[in-house]
Amino acid sequence: MSKSIFRWSLWSPTPASVFMLSHSIGTVRAFFRDEATCVVHSDNVALVEANLLSPALVRDYSSHSRGQFCDPRSTWMKWAPCARLDANLPEVQLDADVFLVSEPEELRAFCQSPSNYRLLASQEEFVELWPYGTFGPQLPRPFVPINAGIVGQQAGADISLELLNLYETWRSRADRGEFLYHDEQGALALLLQSYCQRGEVLLLDAARYRVVCPLNSPPVETLVGIRGLHATYPEHPAFWRFLPEIAAVSGLSEELPSWRSSTG
């Protein structure tokens, strides 16, 4: 019986991006197996289903009556069509470029054991404003450096209304041309600060659930000690660099199937 939901969102998908998503799902299934229901939302269900290599429920953004967060000008669509699928279960939102590469003790505890933590979030390794877009100036000083690659809501917790309010505020600004790529992460970071102050957020250690990208100094050369790998833009170089290790966990092929390798 499913005890938790793991969810992903993929808009304007390509076979290559679905290949990466497949490995993300596969690594979650490797550790959680039947304890987790894996759900993907997309605006091209047919392409995702045709190319997905790891089993998951694939749904169109229009499948939910609320149909929220469907604006591609920032990364808000990762929350579409709603920020909560089932408030009665632990629910973890993952970016398609996040991979579990060794025993995710913190995630498992969050999903399986009741605690004082209502929410869960990954973190940036540094405290700067640029990862938060137009919401950066609104963050308190000091602030917890939230990364939106992994976000969890415990059974009974629901940030839907708060996030939707920030989204609507953002949309009014964006319609005037005031938006940046990291605005969704900034809104989430702003939302979570008060929860962090009250000790209600399980903050994943940035060294164990690590953002790996060309900005790392020194560069990340090994996955030793890393539980979750977030292989961010540009072009997710860490995914391709560590694909053998990721595939060893996901159980999927390291090779993008040639007959699926077009970008259509």
Accessible surface in RSA format (square Angstrom, percent):
REM  Atomic radii and reference values for relative SASA: ProtOr
REM  Chains: A
REM  Algorithm: Lee & Richards
REM  Probe-radius: 1.40
REM  Slices: 20
REM RES _ NUM      All-atoms   Total-Side   Main-Chain    Non-polar    All polar
REM                ABS   REL    ABS   REL    ABS   REL    ABS   REL    ABS   REL
RES MET A   1   207.64 107.5 148.58  98.3  59.06 140.6 125.01 106.3  82.63 109.5
RES SER A   2    34.22  28.9  22.19  29.6  12.03  27.7  22.17  47.2  12.06  16.9
RES LYS A   3   114.38  55.8 109.39  67.1   4.99  11.9  64.08  57.7  50.30  53.6
RES SER A   4     1.43   1.2   1.43   1.9   0.00   0.0   0.04   0.1   1.39   1.9
RES ILE A   5    13.86   7.9  13.86  10.3   0.00   0.0  13.86  10.0   0.00   0.0
RES PHE A   6     0.00   0.0   0.00   0.0   0.00   0.0   0.00   0.0   0.00   0.0
RES ARG A   7     3.09   1.3   3.09   1.6   0.00   0.0   1.34   1.8   1.75   1.1
RES TRP A   8     1.34   0.5   0.00   0.0   1.34   3.1   0.34   0.2   1.00   1.6
RES SER A   9     9.76   8.2   0.89   1.2   8.87  20.4   0.89   1.9   8.87  12.4
RES LEU A  10    18.02  10.0  17.83  12.8   0.20   0.5  18.02  12.7   0.00   0.0
RES TRP A  11    69.31  27.8  57.64  27.9  11.68  27.4  39.13  20.9  30.18  49.0
RES SER A  12    87.25  73.7  63.67  85.0  23.58  54.3  43.53  92.7  43.72  61.2
RES PRO A  13    11.92   8.7   2.04   1.9   9.88  35.9   2.65   2.2   9.27  57.6
RES THR A  14    40.80  29.0  40.80  41.4   0.00   0.0  34.39  46.2   6.41   9.7
RES PRO A  15     8.13   5.9   6.81   6.2   1.32   4.8   6.81   5.6   1.32   8.2
RES ALA A  16    35.55  32.7  33.91  52.3   1.64   3.7  34.12  48.1   1.43   3.8
RES SER A  17    27.07  22.9  22.55  30.1   4.51  10.4  26.51  56.5   0.55   0.8
RES VAL A  18     0.00   0.0   0.00   0.0   0.00   0.0   0.00   0.0   0.00   0.0
RES PHE A  19     2.31   1.2   1.68   1.0   0.63   1.6   2.31   1.4   0.00   0.0
RES MET A  20    11.76   6.1  11.76   7.8   0.00   0.0   9.96   8.5   1.79   2.4
RES LEU A  21     0.00   0.0   0.00   0.0   0.00   0.0   0.00   0.0   0.00   0.0
RES SER A  22     0.00   0.0   0.00   0.0   0.00   0.0   0.00   0.0   0.00   0.0
RES HIS A  23     0.00   0.0   0.00   0.0   0.00   0.0   0.00   0.0   0.00   0.0
RES SER A  24     0.03   0.0   0.00   0.0   0.03   0.1   0.00   0.0   0.03   0.0
RES ILE A  25     0.00   0.0   0.00   0.0   0.00   0.0   0.00   0.0   0.00   0.0
RES GLY A  26     3.52   4.3   0.00   N/A   3.52   4.3   2.06   5.6   1.47   3.3
RES THR A  27     0.09   0.1   0.09   0.1   0.00   0.0   0.00   0.0   0.09   0.1
RES VAL A  28     0.49   0.3   0.49   0.4   0.00   0.0   0.49   0.4   0.00   0.0
RES ARG A  29    60.81  25.5  57.92  29.5   2.88   6.9  22.39  30.6  38.41  23.3
RES ALA A  30    30.68  28.2  14.30  22.1  16.38  37.3  21.42  30.2   9.26  24.5
RES PHE A  31    40.89  20.5  29.64  18.4  11.25  29.3  31.66  19.2   9.23  26.4
RES PHE A  32     2.88   1.4   0.90   0.6   1.97   5.1   1.65   1.0   1.23   3.5
RES ARG A  33   165.38  69.4 160.15  81.6   5.23  12.4  57.78  79.0 107.60  65.2
RES ASP A  34   117.75  82.5 108.05 107.5   9.70  22.9  32.84  77.3  84.91  84.7
RES GLU A  35    53.47  30.7  53.36  40.4   0.11   0.3  19.43  37.6  34.03  27.8
RES ALA A  36     6.75   6.2   0.65   1.0   6.10  13.9   0.65   0.9   6.10  16.2
RES THR A  37    39.17  27.9  35.42  35.9   3.75   8.9  24.90  33.4  14.27  21.6
RES CYS A  38     1.38   1.0   0.16   0.2   1.22   2.9   0.00   0.0   1.38   1.5
RES VAL A  39     2.89   1.9   2.89   2.6   0.00   0.0   2.89   2.5   0.00   0.0
RES VAL A  40     0.00   0.0   0.00   0.0   0.00   0.0   0.00   0.0   0.00   0.0
RES HIS A  41     2.41   1.3   2.41   1.7   0.00   0.0   0.00   0.0   2.41   2.8
RES SER A  42     0.00   0.0   0.00   0.0   0.00   0.0   0.00   0.0   0.00   0.0
RES ASP A  43    70.23  49.2  43.82  43.6  26.41  62.4  24.89  58.6  45.34  45.2
RES ASN A  44    58.54  40.4  53.75  51.9   4.78  11.5  11.82  28.5  46.72  45.2
RES VAL A  45    33.87  22.3  30.43  27.6   3.43   8.3  30.43  26.4   3.43   9.3
RES ALA A  46    75.15  69.1  63.48  98.0  11.67  26.6  69.27  97.6   5.88  15.6
RES LEU A  47    28.00  15.6  22.53  16.1   5.47  13.8  27.63  19.4   0.37   1.0
RES VAL A  48     0.00   0.0   0.00   0.0   0.00   0.0   0.00   0.0   0.00   0.0
RES GLU A  49   103.11  59.2  80.68  61.0  22.43  53.4  26.10  50.5  77.01  62.9
RES ALA A  50    60.31  55.4  41.73  64.4  18.58  42.3  53.55  75.4   6.75  17.9
RES ASN A  51    15.27  10.5  13.08  12.6   2.19   5.3   1.33   3.2  13.94  13.5
RES LEU A  52    28.99  16.1   8.85   6.3  20.14  50.6   8.85   6.2  20.14  54.2
RES LEU A  53    53.47  29.8  29.48  21.1  23.99  60.3  35.60  25.0  17.87  48.1
RES SER A  54     6.36   5.4   4.13   5.5   2.24   5.2   1.60   3.4   4.77   6.7
RES PRO A  55    93.71  68.3  82.56  75.3  11.15  40.5  92.88  76.7   0.83   5.2
RES ALA A  56    24.44  22.5   0.00   0.0  24.44  55.6   3.58   5.0  20.86  55.3
RES LEU A  57    88.64  49.4  85.55  61.2   3.09   7.8  88.31  62.0   0.33   0.9
RES VAL A  58    22.73  15.0   3.16   2.9  19.57  47.2   3.16   2.7  19.57  53.1
RES ARG A  59    95.79  40.2  91.84  46.8   3.95   9.4  24.56  33.6  71.23  43.2
RES ASP A  60    52.03  36.4  49.06  48.8   2.98   7.0  20.06  47.2  31.97  31.9
RES TYR A  61    13.48   6.3  12.71   7.2   0.77   2.0  12.85   9.7   0.63   0.8
RES SER A  62    94.18  79.6  63.98  85.4  30.20  69.6  50.88 108.4  43.30  60.7
RES SER A  63    70.35  59.4  26.36  35.2  43.99 101.3  36.37  77.5  33.98  47.6
RES HIS A  64    49.88  27.3  43.29  30.1   6.59  16.9  32.63  33.6  17.25  20.1
RES SER A  65   117.65  99.4  71.32  95.2  46.34 106.7  59.16 126.0  58.49  81.9
RES ARG A  66   111.39  46.8  87.10  44.4  24.29  57.8  41.17  56.3  70.22  42.6
RES GLY A  67    39.66  48.9   0.00   N/A  39.66  48.9  16.79  46.1  22.87  51.2
RES GLN A  68    34.17  19.1  29.11  21.3   5.05  12.0  14.47  30.8  19.69  14.9
RES PHE A  69     0.90   0.4   0.00   0.0   0.90   2.3   0.00   0.0   0.90   2.6
RES CYS A  70    59.28  44.8  33.94  37.9  25.34  59.6  24.43  61.9  34.85  37.6
RES ASP A  71    12.33   8.6  11.58  11.5   0.75   1.8   4.40  10.4   7.93   7.9
RES PRO A  72    91.95  67.0  71.68  65.3  20.27  73.7  71.68  59.2  20.27 126.0
RES ARG A  73    82.75  34.7  64.25  32.8  18.50  44.0  44.62  61.0  38.13  23.1
RES SER A  74     4.40   3.7   0.00   0.0   4.40  10.1   2.15   4.6   2.24   3.1
RES THR A  75    19.83  14.1  19.83  20.1   0.00   0.0  16.03  21.5   3.80   5.7
RES TRP A  76     0.00   0.0   0.00   0.0   0.00   0.0   0.00   0.0   0.00   0.0
RES MET A  77    15.17   7.9  15.17  10.0   0.00   0.0  12.31  10.5   2.86   3.8
RES LYS A  78    18.38   9.0  17.99  11.0   0.39   0.9  10.33   9.3   8.04   8.6
RES TRP A  79     1.04   0.4   1.04   0.5   0.00   0.0   1.04   0.6   0.00   0.0
RES ALA A  80     0.30   0.3   0.00   0.0   0.30   0.7   0.00   0.0   0.30   0.8
RES PRO A  81     0.00   0.0   0.00   0.0   0.00   0.0   0.00   0.0   0.00   0.0
RES CYS A  82     0.00   0.0   0.00   0.0   0.00   0.0   0.00   0.0   0.00   0.0
RES ALA A  83     0.12   0.1   0.00   0.0   0.12   0.3   0.00   0.0   0.12   0.3
RES ARG A  84     5.07   2.1   3.79   1.9   1.27   3.0   3.79   5.2   1.27   0.8
RES LEU A  85    41.22  23.0   9.76   7.0  31.45  79.1  10.95   7.7  30.27  81.5
RES ASP A  86    48.82  34.2  43.27  43.1   5.55  13.1  15.28  36.0  33.53  33.4
RES ALA A  87    40.14  36.9  33.31  51.4   6.84  15.6  33.31  46.9   6.84  18.1
RES ASN A  88   125.39  86.5 107.00 103.4  18.39  44.3  25.34  61.0 100.05  96.7
RES LEU A  89    46.99  26.2  46.99  33.6   0.00   0.0  46.99  33.0   0.00   0.0
RES PRO A  90    11.62   8.5  11.62  10.6   0.00   0.0  11.62   9.6   0.00   0.0
RES GLU A  91     2.79   1.6   1.81   1.4   0.99   2.3   1.57   3.0   1.22   1.0
RES VAL A  92     0.00   0.0   0.00   0.0   0.00   0.0   0.00   0.0   0.00   0.0
RES GLN A  93     4.56   2.6   4.11   3.0   0.45   1.1   3.54   7.5   1.03   0.8
RES LEU A  94     1.95   1.1   0.37   0.3   1.59   4.0   0.37   0.3   1.59   4.3
RES ASP A  95    28.12  19.7  23.52  23.4   4.60  10.9  12.39  29.1  15.73  15.7
RES ALA A  96    11.28  10.4   7.02  10.8   4.26   9.7   7.02   9.9   4.26  11.3
RES ASP A  97     9.70   6.8   9.24   9.2   0.46   1.1   2.42   5.7   7.28   7.3
RES VAL A  98     1.27   0.8   0.65   0.6   0.61   1.5   0.65   0.6   0.61   1.7
RES PHE A  99     0.31   0.2   0.00   0.0   0.31   0.8   0.31   0.2   0.00   0.0
RES LEU A 100     0.50   0.3   0.49   0.4   0.01   0.0   0.49   0.3   0.01   0.0
RES VAL A 101    19.83  13.0   3.97   3.6  15.86  38.2   3.97   3.4  15.86  43.0
RES SER A 102    37.33  31.5  32.73  43.7   4.59  10.6  37.00  78.8   0.33   0.5
RES GLU A 103    67.45  38.7  63.51  48.0   3.94   9.4  43.93  85.0  23.52  19.2
RES PRO A 104     0.00   0.0   0.00   0.0   0.00   0.0   0.00   0.0   0.00   0.0
RES GLU A 105    91.63  52.6  85.13  64.4   6.50  15.5  32.48  62.8  59.15  48.3
RES GLU A 106    37.33  21.4  34.15  25.8   3.18   7.6  27.60  53.4   9.72   7.9
RES LEU A 107     0.00   0.0   0.00   0.0   0.00   0.0   0.00   0.0   0.00   0.0
RES ARG A 108    54.59  22.9  54.59  27.8   0.00   0.0  31.99  43.7  22.59  13.7
RES ALA A 109    52.31  48.1  45.23  69.8   7.08  16.1  50.30  70.8   2.01   5.3
RES PHE A 110     4.18   2.1   0.30   0.2   3.88  10.1   3.76   2.3   0.42   1.2
RES CYS A 111    10.14   7.7   1.77   2.0   8.37  19.7   1.85   4.7   8.29   8.9
RES GLN A 112    75.62  42.3  44.54  32.6  31.07  74.0  20.39  43.4  55.23  41.9
RES SER A 113    56.11  47.4  53.37  71.2   2.75   6.3  26.93  57.4  29.18  40.9
RES PRO A 114   132.55  96.6 106.19  96.8  26.36  95.8 112.11  92.6  20.44 127.0
RES SER A 115    63.57  53.7  27.65  36.9  35.93  82.8  39.07  83.2  24.50  34.3
RES ASN A 116   134.47  92.7 119.70 115.7  14.77  35.6  30.41  73.2 104.06 100.6
RES TYR A 117    84.49  39.4  84.00  47.8   0.49   1.3  39.73  29.9  44.76  55.2
RES ARG A 118    92.00  38.6  91.35  46.6   0.66   1.6  34.42  47.0  57.59  34.9
RES LEU A 119     1.89   1.1   1.89   1.3   0.00   0.0   1.89   1.3   0.00   0.0
RES LEU A 120     0.10   0.1   0.00   0.0   0.10   0.3   0.00   0.0   0.10   0.3
RES ALA A 121     0.00   0.0   0.00   0.0   0.00   0.0   0.00   0.0   0.00   0.0
RES SER A 122     5.36   4.5   5.36   7.2   0.00   0.0   5.07  10.8   0.29   0.4
RES GLN A 123    30.09  16.8  29.75  21.7   0.34   0.8   0.92   2.0  29.17  22.1
RES GLU A 124    17.55  10.1  13.97  10.6   3.58   8.5   0.01   0.0  17.54  14.3
RES GLU A 125    77.67  44.6  41.46  31.4  36.21  86.2  24.13  46.7  53.54  43.7
RES PHE A 126    66.24  33.1  60.34  37.4   5.90  15.3  65.70  39.8   0.54   1.5
RES VAL A 127    89.17  58.7  62.95  57.0  26.21  63.2  62.95  54.7  26.21  71.1
RES GLU A 128    86.71  49.8  79.85  60.4   6.86  16.3  30.97  59.9  55.74  45.5
RES LEU A 129    68.78  38.3  63.16  45.2   5.63  14.1  63.16  44.4   5.63  15.1
RES TRP A 130   125.00  50.2 106.60  51.6  18.40  43.2 107.38  57.3  17.62  28.6
RES PRO A 131     2.07   1.5   2.07   1.9   0.00   0.0   2.07   1.7   0.00   0.0
RES TYR A 132     0.36   0.2   0.36   0.2   0.00   0.0   0.25   0.2   0.11   0.1
RES GLY A 133    11.22  13.8   0.00   N/A  11.22  13.8   2.80   7.7   8.43  18.9
RES THR A 134    36.65  26.1  22.42  22.7  14.23  33.9  28.17  37.8   8.48  12.8
RES PHE A 135     0.57   0.3   0.57   0.4   0.00   0.0   0.57   0.3   0.00   0.0
RES GLY A 136     0.18   0.2   0.00   N/A   0.18   0.2   0.18   0.5   0.00   0.0
RES PRO A 137   100.08  72.9  76.25  69.5  23.83  86.6  77.62  64.1  22.47 139.7
RES GLN A 138    83.48  46.7  59.42  43.4  24.05  57.3  35.29  75.1  48.18  36.5
RES LEU A 139     4.84   2.7   0.00   0.0   4.84  12.2   0.00   0.0   4.84  13.0
RES PRO A 140    48.69  35.5  36.88  33.6  11.81  42.9  48.69  40.2   0.00   0.0
RES ARG A 141   139.63  58.6 106.34  54.2  33.29  79.3  70.25  96.0  69.38  42.0
RES PRO A 142   129.03  94.0 112.34 102.4  16.69  60.7 118.18  97.6  10.85  67.4
RES PHE A 143    17.84   8.9   5.11   3.2  12.73  33.1   9.92   6.0   7.92  22.7
RES VAL A 144    35.59  23.4  34.23  31.0   1.37   3.3  35.59  30.9   0.00   0.0
RES PRO A 145    19.41  14.1  19.41  17.7   0.00   0.0  19.41  16.0   0.00   0.0
RES ILE A 146     0.00   0.0   0.00   0.0   0.00   0.0   0.00   0.0   0.00   0.0
RES ASN A 147     6.12   4.2   6.12   5.9   0.00   0.0   0.00   0.0   6.12   5.9
RES ALA A 148     1.30   1.2   1.24   1.9   0.05   0.1   1.27   1.8   0.03   0.1
RES GLY A 149     0.90   1.1   0.00   N/A   0.90   1.1   0.13   0.3   0.77   1.7
RES ILE A 150     5.00   2.8   5.00   3.7   0.00   0.0   5.00   3.6   0.00   0.0
RES VAL A 151     2.85   1.9   1.45   1.3   1.40   3.4   1.45   1.3   1.40   3.8
RES GLY A 152     0.00   0.0   0.00   N/A   0.00   0.0   0.00   0.0   0.00   0.0
RES GLN A 153     4.74   2.6   4.74   3.5   0.00   0.0   0.14   0.3   4.59   3.5
RES GLN A 154    23.86  13.3  23.86  17.4   0.00   0.0  16.04  34.2   7.82   5.9
RES ALA A 155    47.60  43.8  28.65  44.2  18.95  43.1  28.99  40.8  18.62  49.3
RES GLY A 156    62.11  76.6   0.00   N/A  62.11  76.6  35.67  97.9  26.44  59.2
RES ALA A 157     2.47   2.3   1.26   1.9   1.21   2.7   1.26   1.8   1.21   3.2
RES ASP A 158    66.21  46.4  43.61  43.4  22.60  53.4  18.59  43.8  47.62  47.5
RES ILE A 159     1.33   0.8   1.25   0.9   0.09   0.2   1.33   1.0   0.00   0.0
RES SER A 160    14.03  11.9  13.49  18.0   0.54   1.2  13.64  29.0   0.39   0.5
RES LEU A 161   126.26  70.3 121.95  87.2   4.31  10.8 124.39  87.4   1.87   5.0
RES GLU A 162    67.97  39.0  64.37  48.7   3.59   8.6  37.75  73.0  30.22  24.7
RES LEU A 163     0.00   0.0   0.00   0.0   0.00   0.0   0.00   0.0   0.00   0.0
RES LEU A 164    36.50  20.3  36.50  26.1   0.00   0.0  36.50  25.6   0.00   0.0
RES ASN A 165    83.76  57.8  79.25  76.6   4.51  10.9  24.82  59.7  58.94  57.0
RES LEU A 166    32.84  18.3  32.64  23.3   0.20   0.5  32.81  23.0   0.03   0.1
RES TYR A 167     8.83   4.1   8.83   5.0   0.00   0.0   4.93   3.7   3.90   4.8
RES GLU A 168    78.18  44.9  71.71  54.2   6.47  15.4  39.20  75.8  38.98  31.8
RES THR A 169    60.77  43.2  54.46  55.2   6.31  15.0  32.96  44.3  27.81  42.0
RES TRP A 170     0.00   0.0   0.00   0.0   0.00   0.0   0.00   0.0   0.00   0.0
RES ARG A 171    98.35  41.3  98.35  50.1   0.00   0.0   7.53  10.3  90.82  55.0
RES SER A 172    56.33  47.6  47.24  63.0   9.09  20.9  42.09  89.6  14.24  19.9
RES ARG A 173    49.78  20.9  49.78  25.4   0.00   0.0   9.04  12.4  40.74  24.7
RES ALA A 174     3.00   2.8   0.00   0.0   3.00   6.8   0.00   0.0   3.00   7.9
RES ASP A 175   106.08  74.3  70.24  69.9  35.84  84.8  28.83  67.9  77.24  77.0
RES ARG A 176   156.09  65.5 120.49  61.4  35.60  84.8  71.80  98.1  84.29  51.1
RES GLY A 177    54.78  67.5   0.00   N/A  54.78  67.5  26.60  73.0  28.18  63.1
RES GLU A 178    82.04  47.1  75.53  57.1   6.51  15.5  37.61  72.7  44.43  36.3
RES PHE A 179    74.99  37.5  60.67  37.6  14.33  37.3  60.67  36.8  14.33  41.0
RES LEU A 180   101.85  56.7  97.98  70.1   3.86   9.7 101.85  71.5   0.00   0.0
RES TYR A 181   116.70  54.5 106.60  60.7  10.10  26.3  97.76  73.5  18.94  23.4
RES HIS A 182    56.72  31.0  55.23  38.4   1.48   3.8  37.95  39.1  18.77  21.8
RES ASP A 183     0.00   0.0   0.00   0.0   0.00   0.0   0.00   0.0   0.00   0.0
RES GLU A 184     0.88   0.5   0.88   0.7   0.00   0.0   0.07   0.1   0.81   0.7
RES GLN A 185    15.12   8.5  15.12  11.1   0.00   0.0   4.57   9.7  10.56   8.0
RES GLY A 186     0.00   0.0   0.00   N/A   0.00   0.0   0.00   0.0   0.00   0.0
RES ALA A 187     0.00   0.0   0.00   0.0   0.00   0.0   0.00   0.0   0.00   0.0
RES LEU A 188     0.00   0.0   0.00   0.0   0.00   0.0   0.00   0.0   0.00   0.0
RES ALA A 189     0.00   0.0   0.00   0.0   0.00   0.0   0.00   0.0   0.00   0.0
RES LEU A 190    39.70  22.1  31.43  22.5   8.27  20.8  31.43  22.1   8.27  22.3
RES LEU A 191    12.91   7.2   1.71   1.2  11.20  28.2   9.92   7.0   2.99   8.0
RES LEU A 192     0.42   0.2   0.42   0.3   0.00   0.0   0.42   0.3   0.00   0.0
RES GLN A 193     8.75   4.9   8.56   6.3   0.19   0.4   5.94  12.6   2.81   2.1
RES SER A 194    47.88  40.5  45.03  60.1   2.85   6.6  34.72  73.9  13.16  18.4
RES TYR A 195    16.95   7.9  16.95   9.6   0.00   0.0   2.04   1.5  14.91  18.4
RES CYS A 196    20.39  15.4   3.09   3.5  17.30  40.7   4.87  12.3  15.52  16.7
RES GLN A 197   140.33  78.5  99.76  72.9  40.57  96.6  47.46 101.0  92.87  70.4
RES ARG A 198   135.30  56.8 103.37  52.7  31.93  76.0  64.67  88.4  70.62  42.8
RES GLY A 199    42.75  52.7   0.00   N/A  42.75  52.7  32.48  89.1  10.28  23.0
RES GLU A 200    36.41  20.9  36.41  27.5   0.00   0.0   7.62  14.7  28.79  23.5
RES VAL A 201     8.12   5.3   0.00   0.0   8.12  19.6   0.00   0.0   8.12  22.0
RES LEU A 202    30.96  17.2  30.93  22.1   0.02   0.1  30.96  21.7   0.00   0.0
RES LEU A 203    59.79  33.3  40.22  28.8  19.57  49.2  40.22  28.2  19.57  52.7
RES LEU A 204     0.19   0.1   0.00   0.0   0.19   0.5   0.19   0.1   0.00   0.0
RES ASP A 205    69.94  49.0  61.02  60.7   8.93  21.1  23.39  55.0  46.56  46.4
RES ALA A 206    17.50  16.1  15.40  23.8   2.09   4.8  15.40  21.7   2.09   5.5
RES ALA A 207    63.42  58.3  54.22  83.7   9.20  20.9  55.74  78.5   7.68  20.3
RES ARG A 208    57.72  24.2  57.72  29.4   0.00   0.0  24.59  33.6  33.13  20.1
RES TYR A 209     5.02   2.3   0.94   0.5   4.09  10.6   2.50   1.9   2.52   3.1
RES ARG A 210    52.70  22.1  52.63  26.8   0.07   0.2   0.86   1.2  51.84  31.4
RES VAL A 211    17.11  11.3  16.38  14.8   0.73   1.8  16.38  14.2   0.73   2.0
RES VAL A 212     7.61   5.0   7.61   6.9   0.00   0.0   7.61   6.6   0.00   0.0
RES CYS A 213    20.55  15.5  10.15  11.3  10.39  24.4   4.31  10.9  16.23  17.5
RES PRO A 214    91.70  66.8  53.34  48.6  38.36 139.4  66.43  54.8  25.28 157.1
RES LEU A 215   114.67  63.9  92.13  65.9  22.53  56.6  95.34  67.0  19.32  52.0
RES ASN A 216    19.85  13.7   8.19   7.9  11.66  28.1   4.08   9.8  15.77  15.2
RES SER A 217   106.07  89.6  72.70  97.0  33.36  76.9  34.51  73.5  71.55 100.2
RES PRO A 218   106.62  77.7 101.90  92.9   4.72  17.2 105.28  86.9   1.33   8.3
RES PRO A 219    91.33  66.6  81.04  73.9  10.29  37.4  82.56  68.2   8.77  54.5
RES VAL A 220    20.07  13.2   3.38   3.1  16.69  40.2   7.71   6.7  12.36  33.5
RES GLU A 221   112.39  64.5  98.88  74.8  13.52  32.2  51.88 100.4  60.51  49.4
RES THR A 222    74.36  52.9  67.62  68.6   6.74  16.1  60.81  81.7  13.56  20.5
RES LEU A 223    22.43  12.5  12.57   9.0   9.86  24.8  13.32   9.4   9.11  24.5
RES VAL A 224   130.48  85.9 105.68  95.7  24.80  59.8 112.64  97.9  17.84  48.4
RES GLY A 225    43.31  53.4   0.00   N/A  43.31  53.4  30.59  83.9  12.72  28.5
RES ILE A 226     6.82   3.9   5.60   4.2   1.22   2.9   5.60   4.0   1.22   3.3
RES ARG A 227    44.89  18.8  44.89  22.9   0.00   0.0   1.52   2.1  43.38  26.3
RES GLY A 228     1.60   2.0   0.00   N/A   1.60   2.0   1.17   3.2   0.43   1.0
RES LEU A 229     0.14   0.1   0.00   0.0   0.14   0.3   0.14   0.1   0.00   0.0
RES HIS A 230    16.22   8.9  15.98  11.1   0.24   0.6  12.49  12.9   3.73   4.3
RES ALA A 231     0.00   0.0   0.00   0.0   0.00   0.0   0.00   0.0   0.00   0.0
RES THR A 232    25.91  18.4  25.86  26.2   0.05   0.1  22.85  30.7   3.06   4.6
RES TYR A 233   130.03  60.7 119.73  68.1  10.30  26.8  77.46  58.2  52.57  64.8
RES PRO A 234    85.80  62.5  82.38  75.1   3.42  12.4  83.18  68.7   2.62  16.3
RES GLU A 235   132.07  75.8 127.34  96.3   4.73  11.3  53.18 102.9  78.89  64.4
RES HIS A 236    24.57  13.4  24.57  17.1   0.00   0.0  18.00  18.6   6.57   7.6
RES PRO A 237    51.76  37.7  44.71  40.8   7.06  25.6  49.19  40.6   2.57  16.0
RES ALA A 238     5.86   5.4   2.46   3.8   3.40   7.7   5.57   7.8   0.30   0.8
RES PHE A 239     0.00   0.0   0.00   0.0   0.00   0.0   0.00   0.0   0.00   0.0
RES TRP A 240   115.74  46.4 100.02  48.4  15.73  36.9  88.13  47.0  27.61  44.8
RES ARG A 241   120.10  50.4 101.59  51.8  18.51  44.1  59.38  81.2  60.71  36.8
RES PHE A 242     2.06   1.0   2.06   1.3   0.00   0.0   2.06   1.2   0.00   0.0
RES LEU A 243    11.35   6.3  11.35   8.1   0.00   0.0  11.35   8.0   0.00   0.0
RES PRO A 244    65.99  48.1  60.14  54.8   5.85  21.3  60.64  50.1   5.35  33.3
RES GLU A 245    73.96  42.5  67.99  51.4   5.97  14.2  40.78  78.9  33.18  27.1
RES ILE A 246     0.00   0.0   0.00   0.0   0.00   0.0   0.00   0.0   0.00   0.0
RES ALA A 247     7.47   6.9   3.99   6.2   3.47   7.9   4.24   6.0   3.22   8.5
RES ALA A 248    87.46  80.4  46.08  71.1  41.38  94.1  58.97  83.0  28.49  75.5
RES VAL A 249    35.71  23.5  21.72  19.7  13.98  33.7  26.52  23.0   9.19  24.9
RES SER A 250    14.77  12.5   0.00   0.0  14.77  34.0   0.03   0.1  14.74  20.6
RES GLY A 251    67.67  83.4   0.00   N/A  67.67  83.4  34.71  95.2  32.96  73.8
RES LEU A 252    36.77  20.5  25.46  18.2  11.30  28.4  29.19  20.5   7.57  20.4
RES SER A 253    63.39  53.6  45.78  61.1  17.61  40.6  45.30  96.5  18.09  25.3
RES GLU A 254    83.27  47.8  72.53  54.9  10.74  25.6  15.67  30.3  67.60  55.2
RES GLU A 255   128.84  74.0 126.69  95.8   2.15   5.1  50.73  98.1  78.11  63.8
RES LEU A 256    48.34  26.9  31.72  22.7  16.62  41.8  31.72  22.3  16.62  44.7
RES PRO A 257    31.59  23.0  21.55  19.6  10.04  36.5  31.59  26.1   0.00   0.0
RES SER A 258    97.64  82.5  78.56 104.8  19.07  43.9  49.60 105.6  48.04  67.3
RES TRP A 259   186.80  75.0 152.24  73.7  34.56  81.1 143.89  76.7  42.91  69.6
RES ARG A 260    42.22  17.7  37.82  19.3   4.40  10.5   9.41  12.9  32.81  19.9
RES SER A 261    57.12  48.3  38.26  51.1  18.85  43.4  16.20  34.5  40.91  57.3
RES SER A 262    77.55  65.5  63.64  84.9  13.90  32.0  53.73 114.4  23.82  33.4
RES THR A 263   112.73  80.2  95.63  96.9  17.10  40.8  61.30  82.3  51.43  77.7
RES GLY A 264    69.08  85.2   0.00   N/A  69.08  85.2  65.58 180.0   3.50   7.8
END  Absolute sums over single chains surface
CHAIN  1 A    11281.1       8878.2       2402.9       6594.6       4686.5
END  Absolute sums over all chains
TOTAL         11281.1       8878.2       2402.9       6594.6       4686.5
